[in-house]
Amino acid sequence: MEFKRLAHDRGLEWIGPSFTDGGFTMQLSLAKIKSEKEIVSLAQLASDIWHEYFVTIISKEQIDYMVEKFQSVPALTDQITNQGYEYYFMTSQGDPMGYLGIKQDAGKLFLSKFYIQKEHRGKGYASQAMELLVEMGRKRNLGAIWLTVNRHNASTIAVYEKKGFRIIRTQVADIGNGFVMDDFVMEKEIEFI
């Protein structure tokens, strides 16, 4: 089969066809971000996704501020080098299509960032990424995955609820420059099989 050969040639594991929106979906892989060059690519990807996605939820000024404060090259470098965060490109067929950031903390996995480019949403990649995160949590013997999500981001909240997360509290965090993050804290228990 041609798709199986292409997957093999690109170093991917063939898991068979999955029919989503009329096409084939390849298995999602996570590639840990380590080098300075990868961090530069991550910062650009983050900026692109944030400016596309958040314009209906927060102001452009807040997006610019948050990208610079949390997703710029210096911010990402500091998070990876000094704060214990791990960042991963989500890839399919070798091409980055999103990213996630995690941090192990107090027996739980904090899912700090989880973003997919617009053209790749709705194709099952978020579900695959969530399965990989749950498995990562199991391997690390962690009891839960938790995250924060903007309280006005209804579509993303619905996705997290579908994946087994529940709202455990609200939180408003002053992030400076007159901006706040008005979030739900959501959590999903990791079941051990």
Stockholm file with secondary structure:
# STOCKHOLM 1.0

chainA/1-193         MEFKRLAHDRGLEWIGPSFTDGGFTMQLSLAKIKSEKEIVSLAQLASDIWHEYFVTIISKEQIDYMVEKFQSVPALTDQITNQGYEYYFMTSQGDPMGYLGIKQDAGKLFLSKFYIQKEHRGKGYASQAMELLVEMGRKRNLGAIWLTVNRHNASTIAVYEKKGFRIIRTQVADIGNGFVMDDFVMEKEIEFI
#=GR chainA/1-193 SS CHHHHHHHHTTCCCCCCCEETTEECCCCEEEECCSHHHHHHHHHHHHHHHHHHGGGTSCHHHHHHHHHHHSSHHHHHHHHHHSCCEEEEEEETTEEEEEEEEEEETTEEEEEEEEECGGGTTSSHHHHHHHHHHHHHHHTTCSEEEEEEETTCHHHHHHHHHTTCEEEEEEEEEEETTEEEEEEEEEEECCCC
#=GC SS_cons         CHHHHHHHHTTCCCCCCCEETTEECCCCEEEECCSHHHHHHHHHHHHHHHHHHGGGTSCHHHHHHHHHHHSSHHHHHHHHHHSCCEEEEEEETTEEEEEEEEEEETTEEEEEEEEECGGGTTSSHHHHHHHHHHHHHHHTTCSEEEEEEETTCHHHHHHHHHTTCEEEEEEEEEEETTEEEEEEEEEEECCCC
//
